[in-house]
Amino acid sequence: MNMKLGFIVSTTLALLLAAVVVMGMGQLSKLKKEVAELGAEKPAKSSKQVASAPVGLGPASSSRPSGPAKSGRVAVEDDDPEGEEREDRQDDRRRMIGEFMRELAQSDAGKRMLESRNKRKGARVFGGLVDELGLEGEDRDYFLGVAGASASAEEDLWRKLMSADEGGREAVFTEWESENSARDAAMREFLNDESDWERYQQYESRLEEYEQVQGDVRRSMESAGVPLTPDQEAQLVEVMYEARQEIGMNEKWQGRGIMNQISEPGIAGRLEADWQAGQEAMSVGVSNVLSAEQVEAFNASQNRSIRGATMGLRMMENFGGGGRRSE
């Protein structure tokens, strides 16, 4: 079962809470000034090819339209002024955070931070594919920038949607889809070989499983003294990927599914239900790949992931007032 969502939520939550702390201390304008001053500094040197990479875009494969987003605003009764004031405060918080995040992303400093993040993540999660494709030098640098942005695209969509008001979410998603298409075109042109392009697509479609298996799952196995073999890791990736397809996680929790989830109350409960369905879907396959001791360590890793994800989601809803229905 894919638990990349836990990382998405925890990362986004950290950004939101950091902004709230800044605003609560009356330091938002000061932080904006500091960001502007950073942006005025001389940009870091980079190759011409890397500079042309659409590193801020998202992967086309992650977008699966599933109908218009549902409204998340609940009608406030005329005799409930406290509820109306609470919603107004939540809307103001969301608007201020969104403004701050947009200004940061558009600054030179923000762009440099984004490019650096993308390359680091690309090196971490696409390292095996880079070796397989034999990329070196500027080619490797360019690939990591584009592929790393692709790997971070869902996180960016969560962040943008959660800091946008309900009326602006469709525009956020439309822009995100456009960026997806541009990145796909750039990567396909760069690889310039159908077999390499197909291999990239195959790897990217399983990226969430690669991240989990090579991260917390691997650490859990090593801590328990029952490390995975390379063959076991490869098989486990396939088992988890097939389970994700079987229960429809992509449609529910990626692309437009994110917008739909944010717009409805009870998001943490839905995630828990889907997580349980995923555990059941892959239980036989996991038992066939792992020893009994390894299964125990694997389950412990999965439980940590779902606890972290649902805790972050509940905090997100309490903080932002998400999932409010209009009537």
N, C-alpha and C positions, 0 to 999 in steps of 0.2 A: 504493500500500500504506500503510495506516494505521500510523503509528509513535507514536501517542499513548502506547503502552505504555512507550516509552523514558522519557518524562517521568514517568509513573506510578512506574516502578521507581526512577528516580534520586531523585525526591522522597521516596519511602518509605524508600529506603536512607539518605538524608541524615538523616531523622528517627531511624532506628534507630541509626546510628553516633553521632549526637549524644547519644542516651540512653546508649549504651555508654560513651562518653567520660566522661559525667557520673558514671555508676556506678563506673567504673574509678578515678576520682579521689576517690571517697568523698563526692561532693557532691550526691547525689540528694535527700537530705532538705533540704539548703539550697536547692536549686532549687525543690522543692515549696513551701517556705516563701515564697520570693520570688513564686511564682505566686499563692499564697494572698493575699499582701499586695497584689499587683496587682489581684486580684479584689475586694478590699475598697475599692478606689478607686471614685469615683463614675462610673457608666457614661456613655459618650458619648451625647449627645442624638441622637434619631432620631425620625422621624415615627411616628405611631401605626400607620399602615398598614405601614410597613417592619417595625416591631417584631413584627407578627403574622405575618410571612412565615415559612414553614417552611424557613429557609435552611440548616438542617443536614441536609436530606433528600436523596435521590437520585432520578434519573429512572427512571420506570417502563419506558421503552423500552429501558433498558440491561439489564434482567433477563430472561434467557432460561433457564428451568429446563431442565436436561439430565440429570437423574438425581441421585441422592444423591452427596455428596462421598465420595471414596475415602479410606480411612485412610492416613496418611502415616508411621506409626510402625513401625519395623523391630524384630523380636524380637532381644533382646540375648542372646547365648549366656552360659550360666552361667560359662564359663571366660574371659570377656572383661570383667573388672571395669573396665578403663580405658575401654572403649566405653560401659559403663553410666554411669560417672561423667561422661563427656563429654556424653552425652544429658541427664543430670540438670542439668548446667551450662547446656546450651542451653535446656532447659525453664525453668530459673530465670531466665535472661536474658529469654526471651520473656515470662514472667509479669510480671517487674518492669517491662519496657518497656510492656506492656499496661496495667498499673496506673497508671504515670505518665501515659500518653497519655489514659486515661480521666479521671484527675483534672484534667488540663489542659483537656480538652474540656468538662468540667462546671463549671469555674470561670468567673466573670464575665469575667475577662481573656481566657480561652480563647474564650469565646463572641464577645467583641468582635473578637478576631483573626480568627475564622472568618467573621464577617459582613463584615469589611473585605476579607478575601481574596476572598470570593464576589463582592462588588460590583466589585472591581478586575478579576477575571477576566471577569465578565459584560460589563463595558464593553469589554474587549479583544476578546472572541470573538463577542459578540452586537451589536456596535456598528452594523453594517449593518442588521440586522433592527430594531433600535430606531428607526433613522431611517425605515425602510420603514413601520413601524407608527405613526410619528408620536407617540411617547411623550415626554412632558416632565414636569418637576417631580417630584412625589411618585409619579406613575405610573411614570416612568422608573426612579426609585430602587427601587421595589418590584419591578419586572420584573427589574432587574439582580441584586437579591438572590436571587430564586428561580432565575432562569436561571443565574446564576453558581454556585450550589450544585449545580445539575444538571450543569453542566460539570465540576465537581470531584468528582462522586459516585464515579466509578470509582477515582480516586486514594484517596479515603477508604476505599473497600472494601478495596483492596490493603493499606492501612496497618492497618486493623482486623483483617483476616484474618491478616496476618503476625505481629501481636503477640498473637493469641489462641492458646490451646492447641487441640489438635485436637478435643477434646471440646466446645469452646465455639464452633467455627466455624459450625456450623449455626444456633445462636442469633444470631450476628452477622449472618448472611445473612438470616435471617427478619426481624430488626429492620430491616435495610436495605431489604428489599422493602416493608415496611409504610411506611417513610418515602418510598419511591418513589411509592407510590400517593397518599399525602397531598400530595406536591408536584405531581403531575399534576393532582389535583383543584383545588389552589389556583391553578395557572396557567390552567387551563381556565375557572375561575370568573372570574378577573381579566380575561382577554381577552374573555370574554362575546360571542364571535362565532365561528361555526364556520369561516369562511374564515381568520380570523386564527389560530385554533387549529391548523388544518391547515398553515398556513404555518410556524408555530412548530415543529410536529412534523417537517416536511420539513427545516427548517434544522437542528434538533437532531440528526436522524439522520445528517447530514453534518458534524457539528461537528468530528469528528476530522480530516477532510480540510480543512475551512476553517482549523483551527489550523495544520496543517502547511504548507499552501500560502501562507497569509498570514504564516508565520513563517520557518522555515529555508529552505524552497524559494524564497521571494521574495528572501531575503537572498543566497542562493547565486547566483541569476540576476543580481542587481544587482552582486554582486562580480565576476562573470564578464563584466559589460558587456553582458548580453543580457536585460534586464528583461522580465517578462511584461506583456502587455496585460491589461486587465480581462476581456476576452472569453476570453483564454487561461486565466486563473485560474479562471473559471467552468467552462470545459470540463474543465480538469484535475481540479477537484473531482469532477466527475461520473465521469470515467475511474477515479479512485482509489476512489471510493465503489462503483462497479460491481465492481471487482476484489475489494474487501473482501467484498461479498456472495457473489461467485462461489466464493471459497475457504473460506467459513464462519468468518471471523475472529470475528464476534460471539459465536457459540456457544462458540468455543474460548477466547476471551480477555476476555469480558465477563461480568458477573453471576456465575452459578454456575460458569461456566467458569473464573473466577479461582480459586475454591476448589479445583476439580479440578486446575488447573495447579500450585498451591502444594503439593498433597498428593502429587504424583508427582515422582520424581527426573528430572533431565535437562531441566529447563524451558528452559534457554538453547538447547539443541539443537533443541527443538521450535519455539521461536520462529524460529530461523534457517531451519528448513525451511519454515515457513509464510511467512516473509518472502520467500524465494526463489520460492515458488509465487505470491505476490502480484506480484512483479516480472514474472514470466512472463505472468501474467494481464492485466496492464495495458500490456505493452510495445508492442503495436501501437497502442493508443489514445494512449499518450504520444507516440509517433513521429508520429502524425497531427496532434497538437495543437502540438507544439514543433518548433523548428528543431534541426538536428544539434548546434549549440553549446549550445542550451538543454537538450537531452537529456543532454548530458555533465554540465552543472551540476546537473541534477535527480538523476542517478545518484550524483553525489558527495554530495549532501544525504542521499539514502537510505542510502548506505553509512555515513555518520556516525551516522545514527539507529540502525541495527541494531548497530553496534559499541558505542555507549553503552548500549543496552538490554541486550544480552547480557552485557556486563561487569558491569552492575549486578545482573543476575539471578544470575550466578555468585557474586558477592560475597555476595548475599543468602543463597544456599544454604549457602555455607561458614560464614557467620556464624550463621545460625539453625538449621542442620541440617534444613532443609525437605526434603520429598520422601522421607521414610523410610517404607518399606512395613512394615505389620504382616504376620505370617505365621501 
